[in-house]
Structure formats: C-alpha cells, structure tokens
Amino acid sequence: MPLGTLDRTPPPFFRQGPSALTKLVFFSALAFFLMVADTRFKWAEPLRAMLAVALLPAQRVLLVPVEMVRGGDDYLRGLRSAQEAERAAAQRVAAQAERSQRSEQLAQENQRLRALLELRPATAVRSAPAEVLYEAADPYSRKVFIDRGTAQGVMPGAPVINEAGVLGQVTRTYTLTSEVTLLADKDAAIPVLNLRTQQRGAAFGGGPDGSMELRFASANADVKVGDQLQTSGLDGIYPPGLAVARVTAVERRVESGFARVQLRPEASPDGVRHVLVLEPLSVQLPPRPGPVEAPKSRDERQLKTPKREAAP
C-alpha cells in the first residue's frame, strides 16, 4: 500500500482545538471587556445581588461553627476578665473599708483633742457643683469657663476641685459664668505641704506639658521623687488636705543654692466635665486684725499734751 494514500489527520478523540496561547489571550480580553463594561454600565450588579441572596443561607450555615468557636473564646475571656475585675474590686472595697475605719477613728480622735485643747471646731467647707463649658480662647493660658457665676454665689478666689484634687481657682466672675485659672497656668500659684516631711512651700504652674514646679526649695531640701503635696490651708483660700501634685523629678543645683523640683498635678484638666466650687476659707475665718500702731515716743506725747495755763 503506498504511503501517500495514508490519512495523517488525527482522530476526533485527539483533536486539541485552539492553542493554549490563543485561549489565554481570548479569555484575558474577555475578562478585561467584562470588567470595563461592569465599571461603565453596572450590568453585573443585579447578578451579584442575586448570587449573594442565593448563597446567604449556605454562608450562614458554614459560619455557625466559626461563630460558635469565637463565641466560646470570647465567653471564656470575658469570664476570666470578670473574675479578675471582681477580685480587684473586692480588694479595693477592703482597702476603702480599712481607710474609712481609720478615717473615722482619726476624726473622733481629732475631735477629742480639739475639745481637750479648747480649739475651735474645724471649718466646714461649703461647695457647689458646676460644669465646664469651654476652654479660654487664649492659647498662652490654661483657663476654662464654668456654668456658675455670681448669681449662684460664686466669688473670686474660690477653689475648684474634682475627685482627684485641686484643679484651679476662680479668677473672674460674671453673672452666670466664671473663669477658672488652672494650676498649669503660668500665673497660677498655690501653697503646698509635703506630707512626708511636713515642709511648706509654693507650687507654680507654667511648666512643659502642663507640669508644675516647686520653687524656692533649697539645694539640700528633703524632697524625693514620689512625695505627695497637699494644700496647707494657711493661705485662707484652700482648705487643708486637698491633693495638689506629686514630685516627678528633683534636680539639685549646689552652685545656685536652690533645687529644681518638677511636679505633676494630681487632677488632670484634660477631659474634666464636672467640678466642685468651694467657698474660700477667708469667708468663714475671723477677720484679720488691723495694723498695730507703734508706741509713741516721750517727745511726741509731750507735744500732743495740751499745756495748762498758770493760775493768776
């Protein structure tokens, strides 16, 4: 049989059709065309919505085990955190109960000692709640305005506190509002008492990042990092025992004779919404005595004494 008469075409079973490169180019072009058409004409959005609705039950069923595992993990974590919070709360309650008992004992002892020494009772400080309205527009000062003024009995010089300690002092009053200068202001100053050493001093504002500074402290002063400073009550404005600041850094300068003591206010003014306005102690304290006249000399007494005329 001659070889030229043989059929060299492959059977239909082995026919491959277009080449792989042709298929790649065709389907890439089709995909690009469909993406452009979908972007311009939004033709695939109804199809996607229908597919999403049809596949939603299957997705819900498949997500059940995942949600059960996540829910169980969250439950265990929440349970552990709740138990830890309960233990911490129980410890805080026990510590507060102990401090409350000590405070009551100290108050009774203080009352007995005052009665024994015949001292006047401790001054009761009256207070009024207030709400912070807004901060002052001056970027070089730290002042806020509260919604209480002279109509509510607020007077200049009244201390302003919150649950953490002293915030500042009322420096200007209006009919329905008042201006409060914070302790971090450069013009703020407050007399303080070191609880550890019972030394008195003066804390001034104006430090970087809202810090304060204990000025006029000698280079060898007994001041340590962590010392707590409270109001001394000797200025006639702030009641004694209010938390003011805590010592954060001490830099001793022997050549200048003074130490640089940095303080961090206990009451942060950031985020404060509600405050208490206290009545100044000077309102309840007895008036200060006037200046005492110096004793007159003998010559002055003789000059002021009228001379008597001699009898005829």
C-alpha positions in Angstrom: 0.0 0.0 0.0 1.6 3.3 -1.0 2.4 5.6 1.9 0.9 8.6 0.2 -2.5 7.2 0.5 -2.5 7.1 4.3 -4.7 9.6 6.2 -2.4 11.6 8.5 -5.2 13.6 10.3 -5.6 12.7 14.0 -8.8 11.0 15.0 -11.5 13.2 16.6 -10.6 12.0 20.1 -7.2 13.5 20.0 -8.0 16.8 18.4 -6.8 19.8 20.6 -8.6 22.8 19.0 -7.1 26.3 19.5 -3.7 26.5 21.2 -3.2 27.4 24.9 -1.8 30.8 24.0 -4.9 31.6 21.9 -7.2 30.6 24.8 -5.2 32.8 27.2 -5.4 35.9 25.0 -9.1 35.4 24.3 -10.2 34.9 27.9 -8.0 37.7 29.1 -9.5 40.1 26.6 -13.0 38.8 27.6 -12.3 39.4 31.3 -11.0 42.9 30.6 -14.0 43.7 28.5 -16.4 42.4 31.2 -14.6 44.5 33.9 -14.8 47.6 31.8 -18.4 47.0 30.9 -19.3 46.4 34.5 -17.5 49.6 35.6 -19.2 51.7 33.0 -22.7 50.2 32.7 -23.1 48.3 36.1 -24.5 45.3 34.3 -23.3 42.7 36.8 -24.7 44.3 40.0 -28.1 42.6 39.7 -26.3 39.3 39.1 -24.1 39.7 42.1 -27.1 40.7 44.3 -29.0 37.5 43.2 -25.9 35.4 43.8 -25.5 36.9 47.3 -29.1 36.3 48.2 -28.9 32.7 46.9 -25.7 31.9 48.8 -26.6 33.7 52.0 -28.2 30.5 53.7 -25.1 28.5 52.8 -22.9 31.2 54.2 -24.9 31.3 57.4 -24.7 27.5 57.8 -21.0 27.5 57.2 -20.4 30.3 59.6 -22.2 28.6 62.5 -19.1 26.6 63.6 -16.8 29.6 63.3 -19.2 31.8 65.4 -19.5 29.1 68.0 -15.7 28.9 68.4 -15.4 32.7 68.5 -18.3 33.0 70.9 -16.8 30.3 73.2 -13.4 32.0 73.2 -15.0 35.4 73.9 -17.1 33.9 76.7 -14.0 32.4 78.4 -12.0 35.6 78.0 -14.9 37.7 79.4 -15.3 35.2 82.3 -11.6 35.5 83.2 -11.6 39.3 83.0 -14.8 39.5 85.0 -13.3 37.2 87.7 -10.1 39.4 87.8 -12.2 42.6 88.0 -14.2 41.1 90.8 -11.1 40.2 92.7 -9.6 43.7 92.1 -12.9 45.3 93.2 -13.0 43.2 96.4 -9.5 44.3 97.2 -10.4 47.9 96.6 -13.5 47.6 98.8 -11.5 46.0 101.6 -8.9 48.8 101.3 -11.5 51.5 101.3 -13.3 49.9 104.3 -10.0 49.9 106.2 -9.3 53.5 105.2 -12.8 54.5 106.2 -12.4 53.0 109.6 -9.0 54.7 110.1 -10.5 58.0 109.0 -13.4 57.7 111.4 -11.0 56.9 114.2 -8.8 59.8 113.3 -11.8 62.1 113.1 -13.0 61.1 116.6 -9.5 61.4 117.9 -9.2 64.8 116.3 -12.5 65.9 117.8 -11.4 64.8 121.3 -8.0 66.5 121.0 -9.7 69.7 119.9 -12.1 69.6 122.8 -9.2 68.8 125.2 -7.1 71.8 123.9 -10.2 74.0 123.7 -9.7 74.7 120.0 -12.4 75.9 117.7 -14.1 73.2 115.6 -12.8 72.5 112.1 -14.2 74.8 109.5 -16.9 73.2 107.3 -16.3 73.9 103.6 -19.4 74.6 101.5 -19.3 73.6 97.9 -21.4 73.9 94.8 -21.4 71.6 91.7 -20.5 73.1 88.3 -20.0 72.0 84.7 -17.1 73.0 82.5 -18.5 74.9 79.4 -15.4 75.5 77.3 -11.7 76.5 77.4 -10.5 80.0 77.1 -9.5 81.2 73.6 -6.1 82.4 74.7 -3.5 79.8 73.6 -1.0 81.1 76.1 -3.1 80.5 79.2 -4.8 77.5 80.8 -8.2 78.7 81.7 -11.8 77.2 81.5 -15.2 78.6 82.0 -17.9 77.0 84.2 -21.7 77.5 84.3 -21.8 79.1 87.7 -21.4 82.8 88.5 -22.3 85.5 91.0 -26.0 84.6 90.6 -25.2 81.2 92.2 -22.9 82.7 94.9 -19.5 82.1 93.3 -16.9 84.6 94.3 -13.4 85.4 93.1 -10.7 83.3 94.7 -12.9 80.2 95.2 -11.0 76.9 94.8 -12.2 74.5 92.1 -11.6 70.7 92.6 -12.7 67.4 91.2 -12.4 63.8 92.6 -8.6 63.7 92.0 -7.7 67.0 93.7 -7.3 70.8 93.1 -7.9 72.0 89.5 -7.5 75.7 89.9 -9.1 78.9 91.3 -11.8 81.2 90.2 -10.2 84.4 89.0 -13.1 86.2 87.4 -16.8 86.0 87.9 -19.8 87.0 85.7 -23.5 86.8 86.3 -23.9 83.2 85.0 -20.4 82.1 84.3 -16.9 82.2 85.9 -13.4 82.0 84.7 -11.2 79.3 86.3 -7.4 79.6 86.1 -5.9 76.0 86.2 -2.9 75.1 88.2 -0.9 74.5 84.9 -1.3 78.2 84.0 1.9 80.3 84.1 0.3 82.7 86.5 -1.0 80.1 88.9 0.5 79.6 92.4 -0.7 77.6 95.4 0.8 77.0 98.9 1.5 73.3 99.5 2.6 71.0 102.3 4.8 67.9 101.9 3.0 65.0 103.6 6.2 63.1 104.2 8.3 65.9 105.7 5.6 68.4 106.7 7.6 71.1 104.9 5.7 74.0 103.4 6.3 75.5 100.0 4.8 77.2 97.0 4.0 75.4 93.7 3.8 77.4 90.5 2.4 76.5 87.1 3.7 77.1 83.6 5.8 74.0 83.2 6.1 72.0 80.0 3.2 69.6 79.2 1.0 71.0 82.0 3.6 70.3 84.8 4.3 72.4 87.8 7.4 73.5 89.7 8.1 73.8 93.4 10.1 77.0 93.7 12.4 78.4 96.4 13.4 75.0 97.6 17.0 74.9 98.9 19.5 72.6 97.3 19.6 70.3 100.4 15.9 70.3 100.9 14.4 66.9 101.9 12.4 66.3 98.7 12.2 63.0 97.0 10.5 61.7 93.8 7.0 60.4 94.7 6.4 62.9 97.5 2.7 63.9 97.7 1.9 67.6 98.1 -1.4 68.8 99.6 -2.8 72.2 100.4 -1.6 73.6 103.7 -4.7 75.7 104.5 -2.6 78.6 105.8 -3.4 81.0 102.9 -7.1 81.3 103.9 -8.2 80.2 100.5 -7.8 76.5 100.0 -9.0 74.1 102.7 -6.2 71.9 104.1 -5.7 68.3 102.9 -6.6 68.6 99.2 -4.3 66.8 96.8 -2.3 69.1 94.6 0.6 67.4 92.9 3.3 64.7 93.2 7.0 65.1 92.8 8.3 63.7 89.5 11.9 64.9 89.3 14.4 66.6 91.6 17.5 68.4 90.2 19.8 69.8 92.8 21.8 72.9 91.9 24.5 73.5 94.5 26.0 76.4 92.7 22.7 78.3 92.7 21.6 77.3 96.2 18.2 76.1 95.0 16.8 72.8 93.7 14.6 72.4 90.7 11.6 70.3 91.7 9.2 69.2 88.9 5.6 68.3 89.8 2.7 66.5 88.2 -0.7 67.8 89.1 -2.9 65.1 90.7 -6.0 66.4 88.9 -5.6 66.4 85.2 -7.6 69.2 83.4 -7.9 67.2 80.2 -11.4 65.7 79.9 -12.8 67.2 83.0 -16.5 67.9 82.7 -17.9 68.3 86.3 -16.2 70.1 89.1 -16.9 71.4 92.6 -16.6 75.1 93.5 -15.6 75.5 97.2 -16.2 78.6 99.3 -12.9 80.3 100.3 -11.9 79.8 103.9 -11.5 83.6 104.3 -15.3 83.9 104.3 -15.6 81.8 107.4 -12.4 82.7 109.3 -12.5 85.6 111.7 -11.3 88.9 110.2 -7.6 89.7 110.4 -6.6 92.3 112.9 -5.6 95.7 111.6 -2.1 97.1 111.8 -0.9 97.8 115.3 0.3 101.4 115.9 3.8 101.8 117.1 4.2 103.1 120.6 4.7 106.9 120.6 7.9 108.4 122.0 8.0 110.6 125.0 8.6 113.7 122.9 5.6 113.0 120.8 3.4 112.6 123.9 4.6 115.8 125.3 3.9 117.7 122.0 0.4 116.4 121.9 -0.3 117.0 125.5 -2.0 120.5 125.9 -0.2 122.9 128.1 -2.1 124.2 131.1 -2.0 128.0 131.7 -0.6 129.1 135.0 -3.2 130.3 137.6 -3.2 134.0 138.2 
